Structure formats: C-alpha cells, structure tokens
Amino acid sequence: MPSKTESRSAQKKPIRRRIPKWALQSTPDSASNEQYYLRSIGRALNALDCFDGKSALALKDISAGTGMPESTLFRVLLTLEKHGYLEQAVDGTYQLAPKLRFGWLIERGNRLREKARPELERLAHEFNETASLAYLHDDRIHVLDSIESFHEIRMSNRIGRVLPPHCSAMGKAITAFQERELADRMVEVYGLFRRTEHTITDRGRLFQEFDQIRKTGIACDREESVLGGICFSAVIRSTGKPVAAALSLSTPVIRMTPEREERTRAAVFEAAARVALAAGEDI
C-alpha cells in the first residue's frame, strides 16, 4: 500500500513553464526577431568563421573576409582572445585556440569521411583488401575510417588509432607534406621506435624518404610497422591548402606481386584525387 507521501506526490500536477509573451509573438521569419539579434556576437562569430583551423590570419585578412573595418575588428579579436577563443602569435597573426581548433578539425574530418567512403568501398571491392582513411589532428595522425578485406589472412586498421609518422604508409604520406617544423614535431612526439627489423629509425634517412614521397605522391610501408604486411598510401590534396588526409590500401605480402603493386599504386593515387575533387573545401 503506498504511503501518504507517495500518494501526495502522485497527485501533484505537472509543472507548467511560463513562456514569455514576446517569444509566442515572434516567429523565425518575423521581422521582429531583428530586435533580439546581438550584432556584437554576430560580428565575433563572423570573425571566427574566417578561420580554417590550420592557417593563421592577419588582421587585414580577417577584415577582408568579414567586411568589418580593422578598428572595429581589432576590438572583436581582442575580446575573443581574452576569453580564450583565439590566440595571437608574436607576428600579430591570429589562430583558433585549441578548444575551438580541435572541434573544428573533428567536424571537418567527419565531413571528409562521408565524401571518402565511396572511394574506400571502391578500393576494397576492387582488390578485396583493407582500405583506410587517416586525418591529421594537430600533430597526430588518426585513422578515420577503414573497410576490411574478407580474406581470412588480412591487414586490419582500427578507427581512432594513432598512426606512426615514420613507419605507416598513411603516416609517412601525411607527414611528408607538412612544413618541416611540424614534421619534426610529429616525429618527435611519436618517436622513432623500431616496430620491425625494417622500420626506419634514422632521422636523416626518413626525411630523404619524405622527399621521394613528395615527388611520387605515393608512400609505402613494406613490413615496417607489421611483419608480413605492405601498404600503399596517397595524400588527399587541395591546391593552396595544407595536406591533412590520406587514404591507403593494405595487403599481406604473400598476395602482392609486381603487377598487383603497380595496379595498387595507380588505384590509390587516383582514388585520392577523386576524393579531393568530391570533398572540395571539406579537406
């Protein structure tokens, strides 16, 4: 039998929250909404929308992108910096603070994954091998997507895995196309650890290979991260923008032949180009 307290609780009426009259009178298309729009916040958000999460911008660049006078914009940027949404470098340029930059990179990476998925499926189906996609988050390269082969003996990739920049094909491909300062930091952060007897642990030799990757557009991992595995990768490039992504095809060495290698290299390179075309600004 319920207690008196439980009976009283059951008889309580649901709470009715009062909606302000002004909210009931306005509609999304109503001109009256203009009076509630905060132009100062709008200007700040327009300034943040100018950033791509990677490149630093000068005051004049942001002014050109927003149409705001530099005198007004300076106060907006100063406020955003004070609240930790922007960072200013010693040369006066601005960049998104980490709390915004990481979120922006994740969002852009997710959009790229949607555009790249058809090409990963095409590669996986054509070769019946594991096709993968990776993306650069700050100074670490993460696996964004992977479609595995149906073979019992196959190479695997785990979504979210951090790739070594010195001995994985996608890791080497993305690192090779970075500015030297960032490439040095990426290698330093991960470390030149020996994964197999084929792993490159000499810094000079590694950067020589990066030079070759930039010339050919293809990176290769020949049993450098896992014995018995071989992987080919190509970066997804957009003219005038930093390289942040790559796709790859991985296979056991036992199934690789010179003819199959030639086909694989060409198919991976062409797939990356098609993803770049489809993704456009989402790279």
HUPE-V253709 format. One record per pair of residues at least 4 apart in sequence whose ideal C-beta (glycine too) atoms are under 6 Angstrom apart, sorted by sequence separation. I is the first residue (numbers start at 1). J is the second residue. If there is no record, write none. Layout:
I_J, I_J
This chain:
2_6, 19_23, 26_30, 57_61, 68_72, 89_93, 96_100, 98_102, 112_116, 116_120, 164_168, 172_176, 178_182, 195_199, 221_225, 223_227, 251_255, 256_260, 275_279, 279_283, 2_7, 19_24, 57_62, 63_68, 68_73, 80_85, 81_86, 96_101, 136_141, 137_142, 149_154, 163_168, 178_183, 194_199, 200_205, 251_256, 256_261, 26_32, 80_86, 88_94, 165_171, 200_206, 213_219, 237_243, 26_33, 63_70, 81_88, 124_131, 134_141, 135_142, 163_170, 164_171, 194_201, 86_94, 87_95, 123_131, 163_171, 175_183, 222_230, 235_243, 134_143, 135_144, 192_201, 236_245, 63_73, 87_97, 165_175, 221_231, 59_70, 86_97, 120_131, 132_143, 133_144, 146_157, 175_186, 235_246, 50_62, 85_97, 133_145, 220_232, 84_97, 233_246, 132_146, 143_157, 219_233, 47_62, 50_65, 85_100, 233_248, 249_264, 131_147, 143_159, 218_234, 77_94, 116_133, 217_234, 231_248, 232_249, 130_148, 143_161, 47_66, 130_149, 231_250, 249_268, 46_66, 129_149, 142_162, 128_149, 165_186, 230_251, 140_162, 141_163, 165_187, 124_147, 230_253, 130_154, 228_252, 130_155, 132_157, 165_190, 198_223, 199_224, 228_253, 247_272, 109_135, 164_190, 166_192, 198_224, 230_256, 120_147, 196_223, 167_195, 47_76, 134_163, 141_171, 195_225, 113_144, 196_227, 44_76, 105_137, 113_145, 167_199, 232_264, 43_76, 141_174, 232_265, 166_200, 176_210, 234_268, 58_93, 109_144, 234_269, 44_80, 134_170, 232_268, 236_272, 56_93, 57_94, 176_213, 136_174, 176_214, 234_272, 238_276, 56_95, 236_275, 237_276, 166_206, 236_276, 53_96, 51_96, 238_283, 139_185, 173_219, 139_186, 172_219, 218_265, 236_283, 53_101, 139_189, 169_219, 53_104, 169_220, 53_105, 169_221, 217_269, 168_221, 167_224, 168_225, 167_225, 177_235, 173_233, 169_231, 173_235, 169_232, 170_233, 169_233, 177_243, 174_246, 173_246, 155_229, 170_246, 170_248, 169_248, 155_250, 153_252, 136_244, 135_245, 134_246, 133_247, 132_248, 131_249, 129_249, 130_250, 129_251, 123_249, 112_245, 123_271, 119_271, 119_274, 119_275, 116_275, 115_278, 115_279, 112_279, 112_282, 111_282, 54_242
